[in-house]
Amino acid sequence: QVQLVESGGGLVQPGGTLRLSCAASGLTFTHYSMSWYRQAPGRELELLATIDDFTHKTTYADSVKDRFTIWRDDVESTVSLQMSRLEFQDTAVYYCNARDSRAIWGAVYWGQGIQVTVSP
């Protein structure tokens, strides 16, 4: 079974730093582009960052490009997101996403989501 398991969420103060990790299993990790999304209460699902499988090119949403960093470990089959200078607006459920890049409409998998709360 394909599984994406997020970890590292929790409560952090404004201005703080938090690192999320996603462990993938049941798939050939190097075939997948990996992304982080988030959804805050009452807001749309938001794509934050993507790291490609082939080139390892990274792409960031404008709102987080100066604060968040995505990277992947193709040996451990993990993708991480370091979030710095966190703001209350960053409070959301964060999701790990995997997309098979061998086809235009390849298989897509999602993690269960993990809560990040920014509060004094």
Beta strands, then each sheet from edge to edge (+ up, - down):
strand 1: 3-7
strand 2: 10-12
strand 3: 18-25
strand 4: 32-39
strand 5: 46-51
strand 6: 58-60
strand 7: 68-73
strand 8: 78-83
strand 9: 92-100
strand 10: 108-110
strand 11: 114-118
sheet 1: 1+ 3- 8+ 7-
sheet 2: 2+ 11+ 9- 4+ 5- 6+
sheet 3: 2+ 11+ 9- 10+
end
